[in-house]
Amino acid sequence: MTKINIGFVLPAYLQGGAEKVIDTIVTELNQSQKYNFVLIAASYSDESIKRAKNIGFKVIQLSDPKKFTAECTTIEVIDIINSLKIDTLIMSVVPLTKLNLLKQNIPESTKIIFHLHSKILWEVIAKLAISKGIVLRKNSKWAYIKWLVLKYGKERFLKVYTHRYTRRYKHIIKHVDYFWVLCEQYRKETLDLLSRNLLQKYIHKIIAINNPIDYKFFKQNTQDKESKEIIYCGRLGYEDKRVDRLLNIWSKIEHKVPDWKLKIIGDGKEKYNLIHQSKKLGLKQVEFINYSPDPRIHYSSATILCLTSTFEGWPMVLIEALAQKVIPIAFACSAGVTEILSNGRGVAVTPFDEDEYADKLHELMTNESLRKTLLQNAEGYAETFDAPIIAKKWEEYI
């Protein structure tokens, strides 16, 4: 039997959510022995290369990590597609540039898929958040006013960034075979970006597929929780994750719950700033723990999981928490978060009201009956995203 060659291309293959999705799906699809998998990335760590090879990838590192969105990288990927006879190329997180050049120089039968791993137009929010964070750290009123006028004002009143990235989305949709999003609401939002003519032409390309979970892996050894432990588990980044909010929230209620503890689990550029913030706030019941490749050791002792992100796509950490009988609470910052927490499966908070979050978190901590009800509401939900189920949806398009 001739195997189908599937290639993944992304800027970095490290330890993020997109990588976890790729690893989970490929591990599942490998069982059929119908596919060969090629991993193409600009950046790896020694650990991630080892992980990829153990999963079964042929690993290729692009020549220049700093030029992922440059034309030279697209040309390099064209050569890889043609030399390895890749049948389907899946672009994850960030698309290659010059997609028209890509399509013109590969076999017509080669499928190109773009897999969007966040909410629609997340780039606009990230651009503003990153620039605002830089300005705030300068501690300059003039710099902040300049940001309000030149960055925030341009988007608020002229939608400059929204229009820019909408054009980019349309370009991607035009040149790919499929444009994957993470839930049905994101599909509707993507279709809303298209004019009537483009909608009729490209509606078949926009596909909603949820992220998978290795349900058997996370379901192991779950039990009723009696611990008084709250966790954040994930990357420590400012533009999206905003764990600084969680520390602010915790500072409002820590003194009311002296027998509870907050654990911040993960690594990232913001870790030093968060540790400094915790000390400045005088927090006593906060512990910072390094990233762990097996988060079950943290879920197993936790009762509540907190997420305080500015934006999310389909946060797998919420599904993993539910599989481990950990109750999630999060700002309702996207359709993905709202859908996961709906029907009483968790607690959704108005973005980005830290006082409301503190009140709801405190209620969750002190109301055992509420926690039991939420766990009952979530029973069986995480299993619907088990890898074999999601993998079948992938196979319809790859």
C-alpha positions as CSV (number, residue, x, y, z in Angstrom):
1,M,0.0,0.0,0.0
2,T,1.3,3.4,-1.0
3,K,1.4,5.7,2.1
4,I,0.1,9.3,2.0
5,N,2.8,11.8,2.8
6,I,1.6,14.5,5.2
7,G,3.8,17.6,6.0
8,F,3.4,20.0,8.8
9,V,5.1,23.4,8.7
10,L,5.2,25.9,11.5
11,P,7.5,28.6,12.9
12,A,8.6,26.7,16.0
13,Y,8.0,23.2,17.3
14,L,8.5,23.5,21.1
15,Q,5.9,22.8,23.8
16,G,2.9,24.9,22.9
17,G,-0.8,24.1,22.2
18,A,-0.3,23.7,18.4
19,E,2.5,21.2,19.0
20,K,0.3,19.2,21.4
21,V,-2.5,19.1,18.8
22,I,0.0,17.9,16.1
23,D,1.5,15.3,18.5
24,T,-1.8,13.9,19.6
25,I,-3.3,13.6,16.1
26,V,-0.1,12.1,14.5
27,T,0.2,9.6,17.3
28,E,-3.4,8.5,16.6
29,L,-3.1,8.5,12.8
30,N,0.2,6.5,12.9
31,Q,-1.8,3.5,14.2
32,S,-3.4,3.1,10.8
33,Q,0.0,2.9,9.1
34,K,-1.4,4.8,6.1
35,Y,0.7,7.9,6.4
36,N,4.3,9.2,6.5
37,F,4.7,12.4,8.5
38,V,7.2,15.2,7.9
39,L,7.7,18.0,10.4
40,I,9.1,21.2,9.0
41,A,9.9,24.0,11.5
42,A,12.3,27.0,11.8
43,S,13.0,26.4,15.5
44,Y,13.3,23.3,17.7
45,S,14.8,22.4,21.1
46,D,16.8,19.3,21.7
47,E,13.9,17.9,23.7
48,S,11.3,18.7,21.0
49,I,13.4,17.1,18.2
50,K,13.7,13.9,20.3
51,R,9.9,14.0,21.0
52,A,9.1,14.4,17.3
53,K,11.4,11.5,16.2
54,N,9.8,9.3,18.9
55,I,6.4,10.0,17.5
56,G,7.6,9.1,14.0
57,F,8.3,12.3,12.2
58,K,10.9,12.9,9.7
59,V,12.3,16.2,11.1
60,I,13.5,19.0,8.9
61,Q,14.8,22.4,10.2
62,L,14.4,25.4,7.9
63,S,17.6,27.3,7.1
64,D,16.8,30.7,8.7
65,P,14.6,30.8,11.9
66,K,14.3,34.5,11.6
67,K,12.8,34.4,8.0
68,F,9.8,32.1,8.4
69,T,7.5,34.6,6.7
70,A,10.0,35.5,4.0
71,E,9.7,34.4,0.4
72,C,13.0,32.4,0.7
73,T,11.3,30.1,3.2
74,T,8.4,29.5,0.9
75,I,10.8,28.5,-1.8
76,E,12.6,26.2,0.6
77,V,9.3,24.5,1.5
78,I,8.5,24.2,-2.2
79,D,11.7,22.2,-2.7
80,I,10.8,20.0,0.3
81,I,7.3,19.3,-1.0
82,N,8.6,18.3,-4.4
83,S,11.6,16.3,-3.2
84,L,9.6,14.3,-0.6
85,K,6.5,14.1,-2.7
86,I,4.3,15.5,0.0
87,D,0.6,14.9,-0.7
88,T,-0.8,17.3,1.9
89,L,0.9,20.3,3.6
90,I,-0.7,21.6,6.8
91,M,0.4,25.1,7.8
92,S,0.0,25.5,11.5
93,V,-0.2,28.8,13.5
94,V,1.4,31.1,10.9
95,P,1.0,30.7,7.1
96,L,3.8,30.8,4.6
97,T,4.0,34.0,2.6
98,K,3.6,34.1,-1.2
99,L,1.0,31.3,-1.3
100,N,0.4,31.9,-5.0
101,L,4.1,31.1,-5.6
102,L,3.7,28.0,-3.5
103,K,0.6,26.8,-5.5
104,Q,2.3,27.5,-8.8
105,N,5.4,25.4,-8.1
106,I,4.0,22.2,-6.5
107,P,1.9,19.4,-8.1
108,E,-1.7,20.4,-8.6
109,S,-2.8,17.3,-6.6
110,T,-1.0,18.5,-3.4
111,K,-3.4,19.8,-0.9
112,I,-2.6,22.9,1.2
113,I,-4.4,23.4,4.5
114,F,-4.1,26.3,6.9
115,H,-4.9,25.4,10.5
116,L,-5.7,28.4,12.6
117,H,-5.0,27.7,16.2
118,S,-6.6,30.7,17.8
119,K,-9.7,32.8,17.6
120,I,-10.5,34.7,14.4
121,L,-8.4,37.9,14.1
122,W,-6.4,37.1,17.2
123,E,-3.5,39.0,15.5
124,V,-5.3,42.3,16.1
125,I,-5.6,41.7,19.8
126,A,-2.0,40.4,20.1
127,K,-0.6,43.4,18.2
128,L,-2.3,45.9,20.5
129,A,-1.4,43.8,23.6
130,I,2.2,43.5,22.8
131,S,2.7,47.2,22.0
132,K,0.7,48.2,25.1
133,G,2.9,46.0,27.3
134,I,6.0,47.5,26.0
135,V,4.7,51.0,26.6
136,L,3.5,50.3,30.2
137,R,6.9,49.0,31.1
138,K,8.4,52.3,30.1
139,N,6.3,54.0,32.8
140,S,5.9,57.1,30.6
141,K,2.6,59.0,30.3
142,W,3.8,60.5,26.9
143,A,4.6,57.0,25.6
144,Y,1.1,55.8,26.7
145,I,-0.6,58.7,25.0
146,K,1.3,58.1,21.8
147,W,0.2,54.4,22.0
148,L,-3.4,55.5,22.4
149,V,-3.3,57.7,19.4
150,L,-1.1,55.7,17.0
151,K,-2.0,52.1,17.9
152,Y,-5.2,51.8,19.9
153,G,-6.9,54.8,18.2
154,K,-6.1,53.6,14.7
155,E,-7.8,50.3,15.4
156,R,-10.6,51.6,17.6
157,F,-11.8,54.2,15.1
158,L,-10.4,53.2,11.7
159,K,-10.1,49.4,12.2
160,V,-6.7,49.6,10.5
161,Y,-5.4,46.3,11.9
162,T,-8.8,44.5,11.4
163,H,-8.8,45.5,7.7
164,R,-5.2,44.5,7.3
165,Y,-5.6,41.0,8.7
166,T,-9.0,40.5,7.1
167,R,-7.2,41.0,3.7
168,R,-4.6,38.5,4.8
169,Y,-7.3,35.9,5.7
170,K,-8.9,36.4,2.4
171,H,-5.6,35.8,0.6
172,I,-5.0,32.6,2.6
173,I,-8.5,31.3,1.9
174,K,-8.1,32.0,-1.8
175,H,-4.9,30.0,-2.1
176,V,-5.5,27.0,0.2
177,D,-7.7,24.0,-0.2
178,Y,-9.0,24.2,3.3
179,F,-9.0,26.7,6.1
180,W,-9.4,25.0,9.4
181,V,-10.8,26.7,12.5
182,L,-11.4,25.4,16.0
183,C,-15.2,25.5,16.5
184,E,-18.4,26.2,14.6
185,Q,-18.7,29.8,15.9
186,Y,-15.2,30.6,14.5
187,R,-16.4,29.2,11.1
188,K,-19.3,31.6,11.2
189,E,-17.0,34.5,12.1
190,T,-14.6,33.6,9.2
191,L,-17.5,33.4,6.7
192,D,-18.6,36.9,8.0
193,L,-15.3,38.3,6.8
194,L,-16.1,37.3,3.2
195,S,-18.1,39.3,0.7
196,R,-21.2,37.6,-0.9
197,N,-19.2,36.6,-4.0
198,L,-16.3,35.2,-2.0
199,L,-18.7,33.4,0.3
200,Q,-20.3,31.5,-2.5
201,K,-16.9,30.7,-4.0
202,Y,-15.1,29.6,-0.8
203,I,-17.6,28.5,1.7
204,H,-16.6,24.8,1.2
205,K,-13.1,25.6,2.3
206,I,-13.9,26.8,5.9
207,I,-14.0,23.7,8.1
208,A,-14.5,23.6,11.9
209,I,-12.5,20.9,13.7
210,N,-12.1,20.9,17.5
211,N,-8.7,20.2,19.1
212,P,-8.2,16.6,20.3
213,I,-7.3,15.2,23.7
214,D,-5.8,11.9,24.6
215,Y,-8.7,11.1,26.8
216,K,-7.4,7.7,28.1
217,F,-4.1,9.4,29.1
218,F,-5.9,12.1,31.1
219,K,-8.7,10.0,32.4
220,Q,-6.3,7.7,34.3
221,N,-6.4,7.8,38.1
222,T,-9.1,10.5,38.4
223,Q,-10.8,10.7,41.7
224,D,-12.9,13.0,43.8
225,K,-10.8,16.0,44.9
226,E,-10.4,17.1,48.5
227,S,-7.3,19.2,48.1
228,K,-7.5,23.0,48.4
229,E,-5.2,23.7,45.5
230,I,-5.7,26.0,42.5
231,I,-3.5,25.8,39.4
232,Y,-2.6,27.7,36.3
233,C,-1.0,25.4,33.8
234,G,0.5,26.8,30.5
235,R,2.9,29.2,28.9
236,L,3.8,32.4,30.7
237,G,3.3,35.1,28.0
238,Y,2.0,38.6,28.3
239,E,0.2,39.3,25.0
240,D,-2.2,36.4,25.4
241,K,-2.0,34.5,28.7
242,R,-1.9,37.5,31.1
243,V,-1.2,35.5,34.3
244,D,-0.5,38.9,36.0
245,R,-4.3,39.2,36.1
246,L,-4.5,36.0,38.1
247,L,-2.0,37.3,40.7
248,N,-4.0,40.5,41.0
249,I,-7.2,38.4,41.5
250,W,-5.5,36.1,44.0
251,S,-4.3,39.2,46.0
252,K,-8.0,40.1,46.5
253,I,-8.9,36.8,48.2
254,E,-5.8,35.1,49.5
255,H,-6.4,36.4,53.0
256,K,-9.9,35.0,53.0
257,V,-8.7,31.4,52.3
258,P,-5.5,30.8,54.2
259,D,-5.8,27.0,53.7
260,W,-5.8,27.3,49.9
261,K,-2.8,27.5,47.6
262,L,-2.2,28.8,44.1
263,K,0.3,27.1,41.8
264,I,1.6,28.7,38.6
265,I,2.9,25.9,36.4
266,G,4.9,26.7,33.3
267,D,7.7,28.7,31.7
268,G,7.9,31.7,29.4
269,K,9.2,35.2,29.0
270,E,6.9,36.6,31.7
271,K,8.1,34.3,34.5
272,Y,10.5,36.7,36.1
273,N,8.0,39.6,36.0
274,L,5.3,37.4,37.5
275,I,7.6,36.3,40.4
276,H,8.5,40.0,41.0
277,Q,4.8,40.9,40.9
278,S,3.9,38.2,43.4
279,K,6.6,39.5,45.8
280,K,5.4,43.1,45.4
281,L,1.8,42.1,46.2
282,G,3.1,40.3,49.3
283,L,1.5,37.0,48.3
284,K,2.2,34.1,50.6
285,Q,0.3,31.2,49.1
286,V,1.7,31.2,45.6
287,E,4.2,28.7,44.2
288,F,5.9,28.8,40.8
289,I,6.7,25.5,39.2
290,N,8.6,24.7,36.0
291,Y,6.9,23.3,32.9
292,S,6.2,19.6,33.1
293,P,5.7,17.4,30.0
294,D,3.1,15.4,32.0
295,P,0.6,17.8,33.5
296,R,-1.4,15.0,35.1
297,I,0.8,15.2,38.2
298,H,-0.5,18.8,38.7
299,Y,-4.1,18.1,37.8
300,S,-4.2,15.1,40.2
301,S,-3.8,17.3,43.2
302,A,-5.8,20.3,42.0
303,T,-9.4,21.2,42.5
304,I,-9.7,24.4,40.3
305,L,-7.9,25.5,37.2
306,C,-7.7,29.3,36.4
307,L,-7.3,30.9,33.0
308,T,-7.1,34.7,32.6
309,S,-6.1,35.0,29.0
310,T,-6.9,38.0,26.7
311,F,-7.6,35.6,23.9
312,E,-7.7,31.9,23.3
313,G,-8.7,29.5,20.5
314,W,-9.9,26.2,21.8
315,P,-7.9,25.9,25.0
316,M,-7.0,22.3,25.6
317,V,-6.1,23.0,29.2
318,L,-9.8,23.4,29.9
319,I,-10.7,20.1,28.4
320,E,-7.8,18.4,30.1
321,A,-8.9,19.8,33.4
322,L,-12.5,18.5,32.9
323,A,-11.1,15.0,32.1
324,Q,-9.2,15.1,35.4
325,K,-12.2,16.4,37.4
326,V,-10.7,19.8,37.9
327,I,-13.1,22.7,37.6
328,P,-12.1,25.4,35.1
329,I,-12.8,29.1,35.6
330,A,-11.9,31.6,32.8
331,F,-12.6,34.9,31.3
332,A,-15.1,34.4,28.4
333,C,-12.6,35.9,26.0
334,S,-13.6,33.9,22.9
335,A,-16.2,31.6,21.5
336,G,-14.0,28.6,22.2
337,V,-13.8,29.3,25.9
338,T,-17.5,30.1,26.1
339,E,-18.5,26.9,24.4
340,I,-16.3,24.7,26.6
341,L,-17.6,26.3,29.8
342,S,-21.3,26.5,28.8
343,N,-24.1,24.4,30.2
344,G,-22.6,24.7,33.7
345,R,-19.4,22.8,32.9
346,G,-17.3,25.5,34.4
347,V,-17.3,29.2,35.4
348,A,-17.2,32.0,32.8
349,V,-16.3,35.5,33.9
350,T,-17.0,38.8,32.1
351,P,-13.8,39.9,30.3
352,F,-11.8,41.3,32.0
353,D,-13.4,42.1,35.3
354,E,-10.9,41.0,38.0
355,D,-13.3,41.8,40.8
356,E,-16.0,39.6,39.4
357,Y,-13.4,36.9,38.8
358,A,-12.2,37.1,42.4
359,D,-15.8,36.9,43.7
360,K,-16.6,33.8,41.5
361,L,-13.4,32.1,42.3
362,H,-13.9,32.7,46.1
363,E,-17.4,31.2,45.8
364,L,-16.1,28.2,43.9
365,M,-13.5,27.6,46.6
366,T,-15.9,27.9,49.5
367,N,-19.0,26.2,48.0
368,E,-18.5,22.4,47.8
369,S,-22.0,21.8,46.6
370,L,-21.4,24.1,43.6
371,R,-18.2,22.3,42.7
372,K,-20.0,18.9,42.8
373,T,-22.8,20.3,40.5
374,L,-20.3,21.6,38.0
375,L,-18.4,18.3,37.9
376,Q,-21.7,16.4,37.3
377,N,-22.6,18.8,34.5
378,A,-19.2,18.1,32.8
379,E,-19.4,14.4,33.1
380,G,-18.5,12.7,29.7
381,Y,-17.9,16.0,27.9
382,A,-14.1,15.7,27.5
383,E,-14.4,12.3,26.0
384,T,-16.2,13.7,23.0
385,F,-12.8,15.2,21.9
386,D,-10.9,12.0,22.2
387,A,-8.2,11.7,19.6
388,P,-9.8,8.8,17.6
389,I,-12.9,10.9,17.1
390,I,-11.1,14.0,16.0
391,A,-8.7,12.1,13.8
392,K,-11.6,10.7,11.8
393,K,-12.5,14.3,11.0
394,W,-9.0,15.1,9.9
395,E,-9.0,12.1,7.6
396,E,-11.9,13.5,5.7
397,Y,-9.7,16.3,4.4
398,I,-6.1,15.2,4.4
